[in-house]
Amino acid sequence: MLHPRPDNMHQTVCLLRMLNTINDLVEFSKLEAQQVKVSLSDVNLQYHFKDICSFFSAEIEKKGLEISCPEHISKKDWTIVTDEAKLNGILTNLIKNAIKYTNTGSIEVGCRKRDIFIEFSVKDTGIGIPKDRQQSIFDRFVQADQAQTRLYEGSGLGLSISKAYVELLGGEIWVESEEGKGSVFYFTIIPK
């Protein structure tokens, strides 16, 4: 009697989720122990946004969504000194969440100068976050809608790691959201 082969794709996806969760736990442990250092370098935001939007384009296309990245940034004016890996980690977490919680519509990534800060935003047309949960989503192991955790799998560490990175870069992070209409995550950093 022949037995069907296990679904290799499903196994691969489960393994990747498990590895991502382990990586998040290790990174969060380092952050809690204050073992994460800031490594400064020149970051050209024009190229950075191009790369990050390109990285997510296949996943966004697969879901039938659209993404827009800032186009008003010129090479010369938008080179800043910051920790590129941490900036990338924050934007990656926010865009991944936007993709995960958005079934139709779009994701819009933005950036603007505000006094000594650079303010970034990731806006989606997703499920939104209930008002009473908007502060707690930055806590570890918390997801936006706990009733949906089986549908929207994840470790619940991405936003707490993002918050820690933002604070390391001298800024703050917050969300504005309305259930059923989407969310906008904002964060600031202070370039050196």
Backbone as a printed PyTorch tensor [residue, N CA C, xyz], in Angstrom:
tensor([[[  0.8330,  -1.1780,   0.0000],
         [  0.0000,   0.0000,   0.0000],
         [  0.8850,   1.2520,   0.0000]],

        [[  0.6070,   2.1670,  -0.9160],
         [  1.3850,   3.3970,  -1.0210],
         [  0.8200,   4.4590,  -0.0910]],

        [[  1.7170,   5.1480,   0.5750],
         [  1.3090,   6.2600,   1.4350],
         [  1.6610,   7.5640,   0.7350]],

        [[  0.8020,   8.5600,   0.8300],
         [  1.1190,   9.8420,   0.1850],
         [  2.3460,  10.4760,   0.8400]],

        [[  3.1540,  11.1330,  -0.0010],
         [  4.3200,  11.8420,   0.5210],
         [  3.8800,  13.0180,   1.3760]],

        [[  4.6150,  13.3090,   2.4360],
         [  4.2680,  14.4900,   3.2310],
         [  4.3900,  15.7410,   2.3840]],

        [[  3.6130,  16.7000,   2.7160],
         [  3.6350,  17.9650,   1.9930],
         [  4.9310,  18.7080,   2.3260]],

        [[  5.9190,  18.6100,   1.4390],
         [  7.2190,  19.2350,   1.6840],
         [  7.1270,  20.7530,   1.8060]],

        [[  6.2470,  21.3680,   1.0310],
         [  6.0840,  22.8180,   1.0960],
         [  5.5730,  23.2270,   2.4790]],

        [[  4.5900,  22.4950,   2.9780],
         [  4.0380,  22.8010,   4.3050],
         [  5.1220,  22.6410,   5.3710]],

        [[  5.9270,  21.5950,   5.2600],
         [  7.0070,  21.3740,   6.2170],
         [  8.0280,  22.5040,   6.1550]],

        [[  8.3470,  22.9460,   4.9610],
         [  9.3040,  24.0350,   4.7920],
         [  8.7790,  25.3190,   5.4240]],

        [[  7.4950,  25.6250,   5.1880],
         [  6.8830,  26.8270,   5.7630],
         [  6.9040,  26.7530,   7.2810]],

        [[  6.5560,  25.5940,   7.8330],
         [  6.5720,  25.4250,   9.2950],
         [  7.9830,  25.5910,   9.8550]],

        [[  8.9660,  25.0510,   9.1610],
         [ 10.3590,  25.1660,   9.5950],
         [ 10.8170,  26.6230,   9.5610]],

        [[ 10.4610,  27.3370,   8.4890],
         [ 10.8260,  28.7530,   8.3940],
         [ 10.1840,  29.5740,   9.4980]],

        [[  8.9100,  29.2940,   9.8030],
         [  8.2300,  30.0070,  10.8990],
         [  8.9450,  29.7460,  12.2190]],

        [[  9.3150,  28.4850,  12.4370],
         [  9.9870,  28.1230,  13.6750],
         [ 11.3490,  28.8300,  13.7680]],

        [[ 12.1060,  28.8650,  12.6720],
         [ 13.3980,  29.5430,  12.6680],
         [ 13.2360,  31.0440,  12.9070]],

        [[ 12.2210,  31.6460,  12.2850],
         [ 11.9560,  33.0760,  12.5070],
         [ 11.6210,  33.3460,  13.9670]],

        [[ 10.8230,  32.4700,  14.5700],
         [ 10.4610,  32.6250,  15.9660],
         [ 11.6960,  32.5080,  16.8590]],

        [[ 12.5540,  31.5310,  16.5720],
         [ 13.7880,  31.3630,  17.3500],
         [ 14.6810,  32.5920,  17.2010]],

        [[ 14.8370,  33.0930,  15.9730],
         [ 15.6360,  34.3080,  15.7470],
         [ 15.0750,  35.4980,  16.5180]],

        [[ 13.7410,  35.6330,  16.4970],
         [ 13.1040,  36.7240,  17.2420],
         [ 13.3570,  36.5870,  18.7390]],

        [[ 13.2470,  35.3650,  19.2630],
         [ 13.4860,  35.1350,  20.6970],
         [ 14.9240,  35.4690,  21.0770]],

        [[ 15.8790,  35.0530,  20.2420],
         [ 17.2900,  35.3470,  20.5130],
         [ 17.5220,  36.8590,  20.4890]],

        [[ 16.9940,  37.5370,  19.4600],
         [ 17.1760,  38.9860,  19.3460],
         [ 16.5180,  39.7100,  20.5170]],

        [[ 15.3200,  39.2690,  20.9000],
         [ 14.6260,  39.9220,  22.0100],
         [ 15.4010,  39.7150,  23.3130]],

        [[ 15.9600,  38.5240,  23.5020],
         [ 16.7770,  38.2540,  24.7000],
         [ 17.9870,  39.1760,  24.7560]],

        [[ 18.6430,  39.3820,  23.6120],
         [ 19.7910,  40.2900,  23.5510],
         [ 19.3660,  41.7210,  23.8890]],

        [[ 18.2150,  42.1380,  23.3560],
         [ 17.7140,  43.4850,  23.6360],
         [ 17.4170,  43.6470,  25.1260]],

        [[ 16.7840,  42.6440,  25.7260],
         [ 16.4550,  42.6900,  27.1510],
         [ 17.7230,  42.7700,  28.0020]],

        [[ 18.7780,  42.0850,  27.5700],
         [ 20.0470,  42.0750,  28.3060],
         [ 20.9380,  43.2560,  27.9240]],

        [[ 20.4300,  44.1500,  27.0980],
         [ 21.1500,  45.3370,  26.6240],
         [ 22.4760,  44.9620,  25.9640]],

        [[ 22.4420,  43.9030,  25.1720],
         [ 23.6360,  43.4410,  24.4650],
         [ 23.6140,  43.8240,  22.9820]],

        [[ 22.6680,  44.6340,  22.5820],
         [ 22.5720,  45.0580,  21.1870],
         [ 23.1700,  46.4550,  21.0670]],

        [[ 24.1270,  46.6000,  20.1870],
         [ 24.8070,  47.8790,  19.9820],
         [ 24.3580,  48.5170,  18.6730]],

        [[ 24.4810,  49.8240,  18.6180],
         [ 24.1750,  50.5690,  17.3970],
         [ 25.4430,  50.6500,  16.5590]],

        [[ 25.3140,  50.3230,  15.2780],
         [ 26.4410,  50.3660,  14.3450],
         [ 26.1170,  51.3800,  13.2490]],

        [[ 26.7470,  52.5330,  13.2980],
         [ 26.4000,  53.6390,  12.3980],
         [ 27.1120,  53.5370,  11.0570]],

        [[ 26.3750,  53.9370,  10.0100],
         [ 26.9440,  54.0260,   8.6640],
         [ 26.0870,  54.9920,   7.8480]],

        [[ 26.6010,  55.3940,   6.6840],
         [ 25.8140,  56.2220,   5.7680],
         [ 24.7280,  55.3580,   5.1380]],

        [[ 23.4970,  55.8640,   5.1720],
         [ 22.3730,  55.1390,   4.5830],
         [ 21.6790,  56.0630,   3.5900]],

        [[ 21.6410,  55.6450,   2.3350],
         [ 20.9260,  56.4010,   1.3230],
         [ 19.4870,  55.9030,   1.3030]],

        [[ 18.5750,  56.7390,   1.7750],
         [ 17.1800,  56.3060,   1.9190],
         [ 16.5250,  55.9850,   0.5870]],

        [[ 16.9290,  56.6770,  -0.4820],
         [ 16.3500,  56.3820,  -1.7920],
         [ 16.6200,  54.9280,  -2.1750]],

        [[ 17.8750,  54.5110,  -2.0540],
         [ 18.2270,  53.1260,  -2.3910],
         [ 17.6240,  52.1500,  -1.3950]],

        [[ 17.6040,  52.5450,  -0.1230],
         [ 17.0580,  51.6680,   0.9180],
         [ 15.5920,  51.3340,   0.6440]],

        [[ 14.7980,  52.3610,   0.3300],
         [ 13.3770,  52.1240,   0.0440],
         [ 13.1870,  51.2960,  -1.2160]],

        [[ 13.9910,  51.5700,  -2.2200],
         [ 13.9120,  50.7990,  -3.4600],
         [ 14.1580,  49.3170,  -3.1930]],

        [[ 15.1980,  49.0430,  -2.4030],
         [ 15.5490,  47.6570,  -2.0730],
         [ 14.4530,  46.9720,  -1.2700]],

        [[ 13.9350,  47.6510,  -0.2700],
         [ 12.9610,  47.0090,   0.6070],
         [ 11.6380,  46.7760,  -0.1240]],

        [[ 11.2200,  47.7130,  -0.9610],
         [  9.9810,  47.5210,  -1.7290],
         [ 10.1590,  46.4200,  -2.7690]],

        [[ 11.3200,  46.3470,  -3.3510],
         [ 11.6180,  45.2900,  -4.3140],
         [ 11.6140,  43.9200,  -3.6290]],

        [[ 12.1650,  43.8540,  -2.4200],
         [ 12.2240,  42.6110,  -1.6570],
         [ 10.8250,  42.0330,  -1.4220]],

        [[  9.8490,  42.8940,  -1.1400],
         [  8.4990,  42.4290,  -0.8290],
         [  7.5810,  42.3510,  -2.0460]],

        [[  8.0450,  42.7680,  -3.2190],
         [  7.1570,  42.8830,  -4.3770],
         [  6.4860,  41.5690,  -4.7670]],

        [[  7.1910,  40.4430,  -4.7320],
         [  6.5870,  39.1570,  -5.1200],
         [  5.4790,  38.7540,  -4.1530]],

        [[  5.7320,  38.9200,  -2.8530],
         [  4.7300,  38.5670,  -1.8430],
         [  3.4980,  39.4580,  -1.9520]],

        [[  3.7240,  40.7370,  -2.2130],
         [  2.6260,  41.6900,  -2.3460],
         [  1.8120,  41.3840,  -3.5970]],

        [[  2.5070,  41.0940,  -4.6840],
         [  1.8410,  40.7520,  -5.9460],
         [  1.0000,  39.4770,  -5.7920]],

        [[  1.5540,  38.5000,  -5.0910],
         [  0.8610,  37.2230,  -4.8790],
         [ -0.4740,  37.4260,  -4.1570]],

        [[ -0.5270,  38.3910,  -3.2400],
         [ -1.7680,  38.6800,  -2.5140],
         [ -2.6880,  39.6310,  -3.2810]],

        [[ -2.2220,  40.1390,  -4.4150],
         [ -3.0270,  41.0750,  -5.1930],
         [ -3.0640,  42.4710,  -4.6050]],

        [[ -2.0620,  42.8210,  -3.8280],
         [ -1.9830,  44.1420,  -3.2120],
         [ -1.0900,  45.0540,  -4.0440]],

        [[ -1.0800,  46.3180,  -3.6930],
         [ -0.1750,  47.2810,  -4.3190],
         [  0.6840,  47.9010,  -3.2290]],

        [[  1.9160,  48.2530,  -3.5890],
         [  2.7850,  48.9440,  -2.6320],
         [  3.3360,  50.1940,  -3.2900]],

        [[  3.4180,  51.2540,  -2.5070],
         [  4.0600,  52.4650,  -3.0090],
         [  5.1060,  52.8980,  -1.9940]],

        [[  6.2370,  53.2950,  -2.5130],
         [  7.3530,  53.7700,  -1.6960],
         [  7.6160,  55.2230,  -2.0360]],

        [[  8.2360,  55.9580,  -1.1180],
         [  8.4740,  57.3760,  -1.3840],
         [  9.3100,  57.5830,  -2.6370]],

        [[  8.8380,  58.4920,  -3.4860],
         [  9.5820,  58.8000,  -4.7120],
         [ 10.1760,  60.1990,  -4.6770]],

        [[  9.8400,  60.9570,  -3.6360],
         [ 10.3100,  62.3420,  -3.5560],
         [ 11.7190,  62.4500,  -2.9830]],

        [[ 12.3100,  61.3110,  -2.6450],
         [ 13.6270,  61.3190,  -2.0180],
         [ 14.7060,  61.3540,  -3.0910]],

        [[ 15.5950,  62.3340,  -2.9970],
         [ 16.7050,  62.3870,  -3.9470],
         [ 17.9560,  61.7970,  -3.3070]],

        [[ 18.8600,  61.3200,  -4.1310],
         [ 20.0890,  60.6830,  -3.6360],
         [ 20.8730,  61.6120,  -2.7090]],

        [[ 20.9970,  62.8620,  -3.1080],
         [ 21.8740,  63.7910,  -2.4100],
         [ 21.3240,  64.1890,  -1.0380]],

        [[ 20.0410,  64.5230,  -0.9780],
         [ 19.4540,  65.0770,   0.2410],
         [ 19.1460,  64.0440,   1.3140]],

        [[ 19.0380,  62.7870,   0.9380],
         [ 18.5240,  61.8020,   1.8790],
         [ 19.5210,  60.7120,   2.2400]],

        [[ 20.7730,  61.0780,   2.3290],
         [ 21.7510,  60.1650,   2.9080],
         [ 21.9080,  60.5680,   4.3630]],

        [[ 21.6250,  59.6280,   5.2620],
         [ 21.6870,  59.9080,   6.6960],
         [ 22.6680,  58.9270,   7.3430]],

        [[ 23.0660,  59.2520,   8.5540],
         [ 23.9170,  58.3500,   9.3290],
         [ 23.0490,  57.7150,  10.4100]],

        [[ 22.9010,  56.3940,  10.3250],
         [ 22.1200,  55.6380,  11.3050],
         [ 22.5520,  54.1770,  11.2340]],

        [[ 21.8640,  53.3280,  11.9670],
         [ 22.1410,  51.8890,  11.9230],
         [ 21.2300,  51.2760,  10.8600]],

        [[ 21.8050,  50.9570,   9.7040],
         [ 21.0100,  50.4770,   8.5770],
         [ 20.3100,  49.1530,   8.8760]],

        [[ 20.9730,  48.2530,   9.5830],
         [ 20.3690,  46.9520,   9.8910],
         [ 19.1350,  47.1170,  10.7770]],

        [[ 19.2130,  48.0200,  11.7380],
         [ 18.0590,  48.2270,  12.6320],
         [ 16.9280,  48.9490,  11.9020]],

        [[ 17.2700,  49.9430,  11.0880],
         [ 16.2500,  50.6220,  10.2800],
         [ 15.5590,  49.6110,   9.3720]],

        [[ 16.3410,  48.7490,   8.7460],
         [ 15.7910,  47.7160,   7.8800],
         [ 14.9030,  46.7570,   8.6660]],

        [[ 15.3400,  46.3870,   9.8740],
         [ 14.5430,  45.4880,  10.7170],
         [ 13.1840,  46.0770,  11.0760]],

        [[ 13.1720,  47.3650,  11.4000],
         [ 11.9120,  48.0380,  11.7540],
         [ 10.9680,  48.0510,  10.5510]],

        [[ 11.4710,  48.5490,   9.4180],
         [ 10.6300,  48.6330,   8.2150],
         [ 10.1680,  47.2480,   7.7630]],

        [[ 11.0520,  46.2610,   7.8320],
         [ 10.6840,  44.8990,   7.4330],
         [  9.5580,  44.3650,   8.3030]],

        [[  9.6770,  44.5330,   9.6200],
         [  8.6050,  44.0690,  10.5170],
         [  7.2760,  44.7600,  10.2120]],

        [[  7.3230,  46.0640,  10.0100],
         [  6.0800,  46.8110,   9.7650],
         [  5.4540,  46.4300,   8.4260]],

        [[  6.2760,  46.2630,   7.3900],
         [  5.7390,  45.8950,   6.0720],
         [  5.2170,  44.4570,   6.1030]],

        [[  5.9430,  43.5420,   6.7690],
         [  5.4730,  42.1550,   6.8890],
         [  4.1090,  42.1060,   7.5700]],

        [[  3.9420,  42.8850,   8.6390],
         [  2.6480,  42.9330,   9.3260],
         [  1.5660,  43.5120,   8.4250]],

        [[  1.9140,  44.5680,   7.6950],
         [  0.9360,  45.1740,   6.7840],
         [  0.4720,  44.1570,   5.7520]],

        [[  1.4040,  43.3820,   5.2050],
         [  1.0400,  42.3440,   4.2250],
         [  0.1720,  41.2790,   4.8840]],

        [[  0.5770,  40.8480,   6.0770],
         [ -0.1360,  39.7710,   6.7780],
         [ -1.5950,  40.1520,   7.0720]],

        [[ -1.8170,  41.3960,   7.5020],
         [ -3.1470,  41.8040,   7.9440],
         [ -3.9480,  42.5540,   6.8830]],

        [[ -3.4750,  42.5810,   5.6470],
         [ -4.1800,  43.2580,   4.5560],
         [ -4.5510,  42.2450,   3.4830]],

        [[ -5.8480,  42.0980,   3.2360],
         [ -6.3110,  41.1480,   2.2220],
         [ -6.5820,  41.8050,   0.8800]],

        [[ -6.9800,  43.0680,   0.8920],
         [ -7.2210,  43.7970,  -0.3480],
         [ -6.7410,  45.2340,  -0.1660]],

        [[ -6.3510,  45.8420,  -1.2650],
         [ -5.9760,  47.2480,  -1.1960],
         [ -4.4990,  47.4860,  -1.3720]],

        [[ -3.9280,  48.2900,  -0.4570],
         [ -2.5640,  48.7440,  -0.6910],
         [ -1.7930,  48.9610,   0.6010]],

        [[ -0.4980,  49.0960,   0.4070],
         [  0.4380,  49.4340,   1.4750],
         [  1.2510,  50.6180,   0.9670]],

        [[  1.3830,  51.6120,   1.7970],
         [  2.0990,  52.8260,   1.4030],
         [  3.1900,  53.1180,   2.4230]],

        [[  4.4150,  53.1920,   1.9600],
         [  5.5530,  53.4770,   2.8270],
         [  5.9340,  54.9360,   2.6280]],

        [[  6.1390,  55.6480,   3.7260],
         [  6.4380,  57.0720,   3.6220],
         [  7.6080,  57.4880,   4.4880]],

        [[  8.0980,  58.7040,   4.2220],
         [  9.2480,  59.2310,   4.9490],
         [  9.2630,  60.7480,   4.7960]],

        [[  9.5280,  61.4520,   5.8990],
         [  9.6680,  62.9040,   5.8100],
         [ 10.5440,  63.4200,   6.9450]],

        [[ 11.1600,  64.5690,   6.7160],
         [ 11.9850,  65.2010,   7.7460],
         [ 11.0850,  66.0330,   8.6450]],

        [[ 11.3380,  65.9280,   9.9630],
         [ 10.6010,  66.7370,  10.9470],
         [ 11.5820,  67.2060,  11.9980]],

        [[ 11.9710,  68.4530,  11.9270],
         [ 12.9640,  69.0250,  12.8520],
         [ 14.2290,  68.1670,  12.8250]],

        [[ 14.6230,  67.6490,  13.9970],
         [ 15.8330,  66.8230,  14.0560],
         [ 15.5370,  65.3540,  13.7640]],

        [[ 14.2650,  65.0300,  13.5750],
         [ 13.8540,  63.6400,  13.3510],
         [ 13.6430,  63.3450,  11.8710]],

        [[ 13.7040,  62.0620,  11.5450],
         [ 13.1620,  61.5640,  10.2830],
         [ 11.9680,  60.7080,  10.6980]],

        [[ 10.8050,  60.9940,  10.1250],
         [  9.5930,  60.2310,  10.4430],
         [  9.2690,  59.2870,   9.2910]],

        [[  9.0970,  58.0180,   9.6140],
         [  8.7460,  56.9880,   8.6520],
         [  7.3150,  56.5440,   8.9340]],

        [[  6.6410,  56.0320,   7.9010],
         [  5.2870,  55.5100,   8.1000],
         [  5.0520,  54.3110,   7.1860]],

        [[  4.2250,  53.4020,   7.6770],
         [  3.7600,  52.2690,   6.8810],
         [  2.2450,  52.2180,   7.0660]],

        [[  1.5400,  52.4870,   5.9760],
         [  0.0740,  52.5790,   5.9950],
         [ -0.5060,  51.4020,   5.2140]],

        [[ -1.5570,  50.7870,   5.7720],
         [ -2.2100,  49.6790,   5.0620],
         [ -3.7170,  49.8450,   5.0800]],

        [[ -4.3830,  49.0720,   4.2450],
         [ -5.8480,  49.0690,   4.1830],
         [ -6.3710,  47.7560,   4.7620]],

        [[ -5.7010,  47.2670,   5.7960],
         [ -6.0040,  45.9620,   6.3770],
         [ -7.1350,  45.9650,   7.3850]],

        [[ -7.0840,  44.9760,   8.2930],
         [ -8.1880,  44.7360,   9.2360],
         [ -8.2670,  45.7720,  10.3420]],

        [[ -7.2040,  46.5200,  10.5520],
         [ -7.1980,  47.5200,  11.6120],
         [ -7.0030,  46.8890,  12.9790]],

        [[ -6.8350,  47.7460,  13.9740],
         [ -6.5660,  47.2980,  15.3380],
         [ -7.5870,  47.9390,  16.2660]],

        [[ -8.2540,  47.1360,  17.1070],
         [ -9.2030,  47.7180,  18.0630],
         [ -8.5070,  48.7550,  18.9480]],

        [[ -9.2200,  49.8290,  19.2850],
         [ -8.6510,  50.9210,  20.0860],
         [ -8.0210,  50.4280,  21.3800]],

        [[ -8.6950,  49.4900,  22.0440],
         [ -8.2090,  49.0250,  23.3420],
         [ -6.9680,  48.1380,  23.2490]],

        [[ -6.5200,  47.8220,  22.0330],
         [ -5.3450,  46.9660,  21.8590],
         [ -4.1610,  47.7240,  21.2460]],

        [[ -4.3670,  48.9860,  20.9100],
         [ -3.3480,  49.7250,  20.1640],
         [ -2.0550,  49.9670,  20.9450]],

        [[ -2.1200,  50.0680,  22.2550],
         [ -0.8950,  50.2390,  23.0410],
         [ -0.2180,  48.9000,  23.3190]],

        [[ -1.0180,  47.8670,  23.5760],
         [ -0.4480,  46.5770,  23.9880],
         [  0.2390,  45.8310,  22.8500]],

        [[ -0.0270,  46.1900,  21.6000],
         [  0.6080,  45.4450,  20.4940],
         [  2.1260,  45.6050,  20.4690]],

        [[  2.6440,  46.6020,  21.1720],
         [  4.0910,  46.7760,  21.2370],
         [  4.7200,  45.9500,  22.3590]],

        [[  3.8750,  45.2700,  23.1410],
         [  4.3680,  44.3720,  24.1860],
         [  4.7320,  43.0340,  23.5670]],

        [[  5.6310,  42.3150,  24.1890],
         [  6.0620,  41.0350,  23.6350],
         [  4.9450,  40.0020,  23.6770]],

        [[  4.9430,  39.1430,  22.6630],
         [  4.0110,  38.0270,  22.4890],
         [  2.5580,  38.4610,  22.3210]],

        [[  2.3230,  39.7090,  21.9030],
         [  0.9580,  40.1960,  21.7130],
         [  0.7400,  40.4430,  20.2300]],

        [[ -0.4100,  39.9840,  19.7170],
         [ -0.7800,  40.2700,  18.3380],
         [ -1.9590,  41.2290,  18.3350]],

        [[ -2.1850,  41.8490,  17.2060],
         [ -3.2110,  42.8920,  17.1080],
         [ -4.5880,  42.3740,  17.4730]],

        [[ -4.9420,  41.2110,  17.0190],
         [ -6.2670,  40.6710,  17.2880],
         [ -6.1030,  39.2350,  17.7580]],

        [[ -6.1590,  39.0410,  19.0630],
         [ -5.9040,  37.7170,  19.6130],
         [ -6.9130,  36.6890,  19.1290]],

        [[ -8.0940,  37.1050,  18.7810],
         [ -9.0890,  36.1580,  18.2610],
         [ -8.6770,  35.6210,  16.9010]],

        [[ -7.7820,  36.3250,  16.2290],
         [ -7.3630,  35.9470,  14.8880],
         [ -6.0110,  35.2330,  14.8650]],

        [[ -5.4630,  34.8400,  16.0280],
         [ -4.0930,  34.3480,  16.0510],
         [ -3.8830,  33.1030,  15.2190]],

        [[ -4.8870,  32.2740,  15.0790],
         [ -4.7000,  31.0780,  14.2480],
         [ -4.6430,  31.4590,  12.7750]],

        [[ -5.4420,  32.4450,  12.4060],
         [ -5.4520,  32.8990,  11.0240],
         [ -4.1790,  33.6740,  10.6860]],

        [[ -3.7280,  34.5100,  11.6200],
         [ -2.5460,  35.3440,  11.4010],
         [ -1.4400,  34.8860,  12.3350]],

        [[ -0.7040,  33.8760,  11.9160],
         [  0.3290,  33.3000,  12.7700],
         [  1.5310,  34.2220,  12.8830]],

        [[  2.2220,  34.0890,  14.0080],
         [  3.4380,  34.8430,  14.2550],
         [  3.8030,  34.7440,  15.7220]],

        [[  5.0070,  35.1920,  16.0450],
         [  5.4950,  35.0730,  17.4220],
         [  4.9820,  36.1790,  18.3270]],

        [[  4.5350,  37.2930,  17.7520],
         [  4.1230,  38.4230,  18.5750],
         [  5.3170,  39.2070,  19.1150]],

        [[  6.4930,  39.0440,  18.5100],
         [  7.6920,  39.7530,  18.9720],
         [  8.1290,  40.8670,  18.0250]],

        [[  7.6490,  40.8500,  16.7950],
         [  8.1090,  41.8030,  15.7810],
         [  7.9680,  43.2550,  16.1910]],

        [[  6.8170,  43.6320,  16.7340],
         [  6.6020,  45.0310,  17.1070],
         [  7.3850,  45.4170,  18.3550]],

        [[  7.5580,  44.4760,  19.2880],
         [  8.3460,  44.8160,  20.4770],
         [  9.8260,  44.9680,  20.1080]],

        [[ 10.3150,  44.1540,  19.1750],
         [ 11.6840,  44.3020,  18.6890],
         [ 11.8180,  45.6320,  17.9370]],

        [[ 10.8340,  45.9480,  17.0970],
         [ 10.8530,  47.2250,  16.3680],
         [ 10.8860,  48.4010,  17.3300]],

        [[ 10.0720,  48.3300,  18.3810],
         [ 10.0410,  49.4130,  19.3740],
         [ 11.4130,  49.5770,  20.0320]],

        [[ 12.0450,  48.4640,  20.3880],
         [ 13.3660,  48.5290,  21.0140],
         [ 14.3910,  49.1390,  20.0540]],

        [[ 14.3440,  48.7600,  18.7700],
         [ 15.2540,  49.3280,  17.7690],
         [ 15.0290,  50.8380,  17.6250]],

        [[ 13.7660,  51.2380,  17.5450],
         [ 13.4370,  52.6610,  17.4020],
         [ 14.0100,  53.4440,  18.5770]],

        [[ 13.8460,  52.9120,  19.7730],
         [ 14.3560,  53.5990,  20.9610],
         [ 15.8840,  53.6750,  20.9480]],

        [[ 16.5370,  52.6150,  20.4630],
         [ 18.0000,  52.6480,  20.3270],
         [ 18.4400,  53.7530,  19.3610]],

        [[ 17.5940,  54.0620,  18.3830],
         [ 17.9150,  55.0930,  17.3810],
         [ 17.3750,  56.4700,  17.7770]],

        [[ 16.9380,  56.6060,  19.0370],
         [ 16.5470,  57.9060,  19.5760],
         [ 15.1410,  58.3540,  19.2400]],

        [[ 14.2920,  57.4490,  18.7940],
         [ 12.9500,  57.8550,  18.3850],
         [ 11.8380,  57.1990,  19.1750]],

        [[ 10.6560,  57.2610,  18.6010],
         [  9.4900,  56.6100,  19.1930],
         [  8.6320,  56.0100,  18.0850]],

        [[  7.7330,  55.0920,  18.4780],
         [  6.8690,  54.4100,  17.5200],
         [  5.4400,  54.4540,  18.0450]],

        [[  4.4750,  54.6170,  17.1340],
         [  3.0740,  54.6340,  17.5240],
         [  2.2250,  54.1990,  16.3410]],

        [[  0.9410,  53.9650,  16.6260],
         [  0.0150,  53.5150,  15.5860],
         [ -1.2670,  54.3340,  15.6550]],

        [[ -1.8360,  54.5840,  14.4830],
         [ -3.1920,  55.1290,  14.3610],
         [ -3.9680,  54.1160,  13.5420]],

        [[ -5.1130,  53.6900,  14.0430],
         [ -5.8210,  52.6170,  13.3550],
         [ -7.3110,  52.6820,  13.6130]],

        [[ -8.0610,  52.1340,  12.6570],
         [ -9.5040,  52.0040,  12.7950],
         [ -9.8810,  50.6200,  12.2880]],

        [[-10.6270,  49.8880,  13.1110],
         [-11.0210,  48.5350,  12.7320],
         [-11.7320,  48.5320,  11.3850]],

        [[-11.3280,  47.6040,  10.5290],
         [-11.9410,  47.4540,   9.2210],
         [-11.4540,  48.4450,   8.1790]],

        [[-10.6390,  49.4230,   8.5870],
         [-10.1950,  50.4510,   7.6330],
         [ -8.6870,  50.5170,   7.4790]],

        [[ -7.9490,  49.8630,   8.3520],
         [ -6.5000,  49.8500,   8.2070],
         [ -5.7620,  50.5510,   9.3220]],

        [[ -4.4520,  50.5810,   9.1690],
         [ -3.5670,  51.1390,  10.1940],
         [ -2.4550,  51.9490,   9.5510]],

        [[ -1.9370,  52.8860,  10.3230],
         [ -0.7220,  53.5940,   9.9430],
         [  0.2310,  53.5030,  11.1280]],

        [[  1.3760,  52.8740,  10.9120],
         [  2.4230,  52.8230,  11.9140],
         [  3.4280,  53.9190,  11.5910]],

        [[  3.7520,  54.7150,  12.6120],
         [  4.7370,  55.7810,  12.4720],
         [  5.9100,  55.4830,  13.3970]],

        [[  7.1050,  55.8630,  12.9650],
         [  8.2210,  55.8540,  13.8790],
         [  9.2090,  56.9380,  13.4680]],

        [[  9.9250,  57.4320,  14.4650],
         [ 10.9330,  58.4600,  14.2180],
         [ 12.2980,  57.9130,  14.6230]],

        [[ 13.3290,  58.4590,  14.0040],
         [ 14.6970,  58.2200,  14.4350],
         [ 15.4300,  59.5510,  14.3760]],

        [[ 16.5140,  59.6430,  15.1280],
         [ 17.3670,  60.8400,  15.0650],
         [ 18.6500,  60.4330,  14.3580]],

        [[ 18.8490,  60.9020,  13.1140],
         [ 20.1110,  60.5830,  12.4350],
         [ 21.2700,  61.2700,  13.1410]],

        [[ 22.4210,  60.6760,  13.0610],
         [ 23.6380,  61.2430,  13.7100],
         [ 24.3070,  62.2270,  12.7910]]])
